[in-house]
């Protein structure tokens, strides 16, 4: 579901399920970097949704919440671009979100 801030909509490149898959895959193979980016995307989405909810309340300053939501939306775009690039650079299977065999072998040899 795309996030909406005012009249802007952020189309999400990754579903929550896909982000969870990346986190699981990276954790299994001890490569925390893609997982860290995916986790921050999830947290930022939660923050933006929270700020959007606050904007509808009468007892809060909507300018503050709109400011935070807008910054969150910009940050989400940057982090989704980053994760997309990392997956491309590392050669992840984009259909299954499996980590490439080379990174798996690197983990095995480190053990």
Backbone as JSON, one array per atom type, in Angstrom:
{
  "sequence": "XXXXXXXXXXXXXXXXXXXXXXXXXXXXXXXXXXXXXXXXXXXXXXXXXXXXXXXXXXXXXXXXXXXXXXXXXXXXXXXXXXXXXXXXXXXXXXXXXXXXXXXXXXXXXXX",
  "N": [[0.84, -1.16, 0.0], [0.7, 2.14, -0.97], [2.29, 4.92, 0.62], [0.87, 7.97, 1.67], [1.27, 11.41, 1.73], [-0.12, 14.28, 2.38], [-0.72, 15.6, -0.69], [1.06, 14.07, -1.99], [2.19, 10.88, -3.05], [3.95, 8.03, -2.14], [5.19, 5.54, -3.94], [5.8, 2.33, -3.06], [8.7, 0.46, -3.43], [9.31, -1.97, -2.39], [7.49, -4.5, -0.78], [6.22, -5.0, 2.55], [6.48, -7.67, 3.15], [8.46, -8.47, 1.34], [10.61, -6.98, 2.32], [10.89, -8.19, 4.82], [11.7, -10.72, 3.97], [14.19, -10.13, 2.83], [15.52, -9.29, 5.15], [15.45, -11.7, 6.65], [16.9, -13.44, 4.95], [19.4, -12.13, 4.79], [20.13, -12.22, 7.46], [20.36, -14.96, 7.98], [22.59, -15.58, 6.43], [24.53, -14.06, 7.57], [25.0, -11.39, 6.73], [24.57, -8.43, 7.41], [24.14, -5.88, 6.38], [22.26, -5.31, 4.09], [19.96, -6.03, 5.48], [19.88, -4.15, 7.56], [19.25, -1.8, 6.17], [16.73, -2.5, 5.13], [15.3, -2.85, 7.53], [15.29, -0.22, 8.51], [13.74, 1.03, 6.57], [11.25, -0.12, 7.08], [10.8, 0.9, 9.67], [10.76, 3.66, 9.15], [8.51, 3.83, 7.5], [6.54, 3.2, 9.35], [6.81, 5.42, 11.04], [6.06, 7.53, 9.32], [3.39, 6.84, 8.8], [2.37, 7.12, 11.4], [2.73, 9.88, 11.81], [1.02, 10.83, 9.84], [-1.43, 10.02, 10.89], [-1.46, 11.61, 13.18], [-1.76, 14.12, 12.04], [-4.43, 14.3, 11.48], [-5.7, 14.67, 13.84], [-7.29, 16.93, 16.09], [-6.11, 18.05, 18.28], [-3.42, 18.5, 17.95], [-0.46, 19.99, 16.49], [-0.62, 20.32, 13.23], [1.23, 21.2, 11.36], [3.74, 20.57, 12.38], [3.62, 17.75, 12.32], [3.22, 17.29, 9.61], [5.6, 18.27, 8.61], [7.45, 16.44, 9.68], [6.46, 14.07, 8.5], [6.88, 14.64, 5.78], [9.68, 14.8, 5.65], [10.21, 12.18, 6.36], [9.12, 10.82, 4.16], [10.86, 11.66, 2.13], [13.2, 10.54, 3.07], [12.53, 7.83, 2.97], [12.41, 7.42, 0.2], [15.1, 7.76, -0.49], [16.3, 5.64, 0.97], [14.99, 3.4, -0.13], [15.91, 3.56, -2.76], [18.6, 3.12, -2.22], [18.56, 0.47, -1.15], [17.63, -0.92, -3.37], [19.79, -0.51, -5.12], [21.85, -1.79, -3.67], [20.99, -4.47, -3.65], [21.16, -4.95, -6.37], [23.93, -4.5, -6.88], [25.08, -6.52, -5.28], [24.0, -8.73, -6.47], [21.56, -10.08, -5.91], [18.86, -12.4, -6.27], [16.18, -11.14, -7.82], [13.59, -12.02, -8.11], [13.12, -14.01, -6.18], [14.34, -12.98, -4.0], [16.65, -14.05, -2.91], [19.84, -14.34, -1.49], [22.92, -14.01, -3.27], [24.86, -16.84, -4.34], [27.65, -16.54, -4.08], [28.0, -14.77, -1.91], [26.96, -16.33, 0.07], [28.83, -18.38, 0.14], [31.06, -16.97, 1.01], [30.35, -16.47, 3.66], [30.29, -19.09, 4.63], [33.02, -19.8, 4.36], [34.14, -18.1, 6.18], [33.39, -19.16, 8.56]],
  "CA": [[0.0, 0.0, 0.0], [1.54, 3.33, -1.02], [2.13, 5.92, 1.67], [0.44, 9.25, 1.12], [1.53, 12.55, 2.6], [-0.78, 15.39, 1.69], [-1.08, 15.21, -2.06], [2.14, 13.22, -2.52], [2.11, 9.46, -2.77], [5.21, 7.33, -2.34], [5.03, 4.17, -4.37], [6.8, 1.51, -2.39], [9.36, -0.52, -4.3], [9.36, -3.25, -1.68], [6.41, -4.74, 0.17], [6.7, -5.37, 3.88], [6.86, -9.09, 3.08], [9.76, -8.54, 0.67], [11.62, -6.48, 3.26], [11.1, -9.25, 5.82], [12.47, -11.78, 3.3], [15.57, -9.65, 2.74], [16.07, -9.34, 6.51], [15.68, -13.11, 6.99], [17.98, -13.98, 4.11], [20.65, -11.51, 5.2], [20.45, -12.69, 8.81], [20.8, -16.36, 7.87], [23.93, -15.64, 5.84], [25.41, -13.17, 8.32], [25.31, -10.19, 5.95], [23.58, -7.57, 8.04], [23.97, -4.56, 5.74], [20.95, -5.15, 3.45], [18.93, -6.14, 6.52], [19.79, -2.88, 8.27], [18.52, -0.85, 5.33], [15.33, -2.96, 5.1], [14.7, -2.55, 8.84], [15.07, 1.23, 8.61], [12.6, 1.34, 5.7], [10.04, -0.5, 7.82], [10.63, 1.86, 10.77], [10.37, 4.95, 8.59], [7.11, 3.72, 7.07], [5.73, 3.3, 10.57], [6.86, 6.81, 11.5], [5.26, 8.36, 8.41], [1.98, 6.53, 9.08], [2.05, 7.72, 12.7], [2.62, 11.32, 11.6], [-0.21, 11.07, 9.07], [-2.54, 9.89, 11.84], [-1.44, 12.79, 14.05], [-2.23, 15.29, 11.3], [-5.9, 14.32, 11.44], [-6.21, 14.99, 15.18], [-7.52, 18.35, 16.32], [-5.36, 18.55, 19.44], [-1.99, 18.56, 17.68], [-0.03, 20.96, 15.49], [-0.47, 19.56, 11.99], [2.43, 21.64, 10.65], [4.85, 19.76, 12.91], [3.49, 16.37, 11.83], [3.41, 17.32, 8.16], [7.05, 18.46, 8.42], [8.09, 15.15, 9.97], [6.03, 13.11, 7.47], [7.54, 14.98, 4.52], [11.08, 14.37, 5.78], [10.19, 10.72, 6.33], [8.89, 10.39, 2.78], [12.11, 11.86, 1.38], [14.15, 9.54, 3.57], [12.12, 6.54, 2.44], [12.82, 7.35, -1.2], [16.55, 7.56, -0.51], [16.64, 4.29, 1.44], [14.53, 2.4, -1.11], [16.89, 3.62, -3.85], [19.81, 2.48, -1.71], [18.36, -0.98, -1.07], [17.55, -1.39, -4.75], [21.16, -0.53, -5.63], [22.62, -2.82, -2.94], [20.58, -5.78, -4.17], [21.72, -5.05, -7.73], [25.39, -4.62, -6.76], [25.42, -7.82, -4.71], [23.51, -9.78, -7.35], [20.46, -10.84, -5.33], [17.8, -12.83, -7.18], [15.1, -10.2, -7.55], [12.29, -12.72, -8.08], [12.98, -14.76, -4.93], [15.07, -12.25, -2.97], [17.69, -14.91, -2.35], [21.2, -13.8, -1.54], [23.7, -14.75, -4.25], [25.67, -17.95, -3.84], [28.99, -16.06, -3.7], [27.95, -14.22, -0.55], [26.75, -17.47, 0.98], [30.11, -19.09, 0.27], [31.91, -16.11, 1.82], [29.97, -16.73, 5.04], [30.74, -20.44, 4.99], [34.46, -19.85, 4.52], [34.5, -17.34, 7.39], [33.14, -20.01, 9.71]],
  "C": [[0.89, 1.25, 0.0], [1.25, 4.25, 0.16], [1.73, 7.22, 1.01], [0.67, 10.32, 2.15], [0.97, 13.76, 1.87], [-1.23, 14.94, 0.32], [-0.03, 14.32, -2.69], [1.9, 11.77, -2.13], [3.48, 8.85, -3.05], [4.89, 5.89, -2.72], [6.16, 3.35, -3.76], [7.38, 0.51, -3.37], [9.33, -1.92, -3.71], [8.15, -3.36, -0.76], [7.02, -5.06, 1.52], [7.17, -6.82, 3.88], [8.22, -9.25, 2.4], [10.87, -8.05, 1.58], [11.92, -7.52, 4.34], [11.93, -10.38, 5.23], [13.94, -11.37, 3.19], [16.24, -9.72, 4.11], [16.38, -10.78, 6.9], [16.87, -13.68, 6.24], [19.33, -13.43, 4.54], [21.08, -12.0, 6.58], [20.99, -14.12, 8.77], [22.24, -16.43, 7.39], [24.88, -14.61, 6.4], [25.9, -11.99, 7.48], [24.28, -9.14, 6.35], [23.3, -6.28, 7.29], [22.64, -4.41, 5.0], [19.81, -5.22, 4.47], [18.78, -4.83, 7.28], [19.02, -1.85, 7.47], [17.04, -1.22, 5.3], [14.62, -2.64, 6.42], [14.4, -1.06, 8.99], [13.91, 1.67, 7.72], [11.3, 1.03, 6.44], [9.76, 0.51, 8.94], [10.19, 3.23, 10.25], [8.93, 4.93, 8.1], [6.18, 3.85, 8.27], [5.68, 4.74, 11.07], [5.99, 7.7, 10.63], [3.77, 8.11, 8.65], [1.52, 7.18, 10.39], [1.84, 9.23, 12.53], [1.36, 11.67, 10.8], [-1.43, 10.96, 9.98], [-2.61, 11.13, 12.74], [-1.98, 14.03, 13.34], [-3.75, 15.41, 11.3], [-6.52, 14.67, 12.79], [-6.31, 16.5, 15.36], [-6.63, 18.93, 17.42], [-3.85, 18.61, 19.2], [-1.71, 19.61, 16.6], [0.26, 20.22, 14.19], [0.76, 19.97, 11.19], [3.64, 20.82, 11.09], [4.79, 18.36, 12.3], [3.68, 16.3, 10.32], [4.9, 17.47, 7.84], [7.79, 17.14, 8.62], [7.73, 14.13, 8.89], [6.73, 13.37, 6.15], [9.0, 14.55, 4.55], [11.17, 12.85, 5.74], [10.0, 10.17, 4.93], [10.16, 10.55, 1.94], [13.14, 10.81, 1.78], [13.82, 8.15, 3.03], [12.57, 6.38, 0.99], [14.31, 7.07, -1.31], [16.9, 6.14, -0.1], [16.15, 3.2, 0.49], [15.45, 2.39, -2.32], [18.16, 2.88, -3.45], [19.66, 0.96, -1.69], [18.29, -1.59, -2.46], [18.96, -1.51, -5.35], [22.0, -1.62, -4.97], [22.27, -4.22, -3.48], [21.13, -6.01, -5.58], [23.23, -5.29, -7.68], [25.79, -6.02, -6.29], [24.91, -8.98, -5.56], [22.42, -10.65, -6.77], [19.49, -11.24, -6.43], [16.58, -11.98, -6.88], [13.73, -10.87, -7.49], [12.07, -13.4, -6.73], [13.57, -14.02, -3.73], [16.02, -13.16, -2.19], [19.04, -14.22, -2.52], [22.01, -14.63, -2.54], [24.62, -15.79, -3.6], [27.05, -17.5, -3.37], [29.03, -15.49, -2.29], [27.71, -15.32, 0.47], [28.06, -18.2, 1.21], [31.09, -18.3, 1.13], [31.63, -16.34, 3.3], [30.48, -18.08, 5.49], [32.24, -20.51, 5.2], [34.93, -19.09, 5.75], [34.29, -18.18, 8.64], [34.2, -21.05, 9.77]]
}
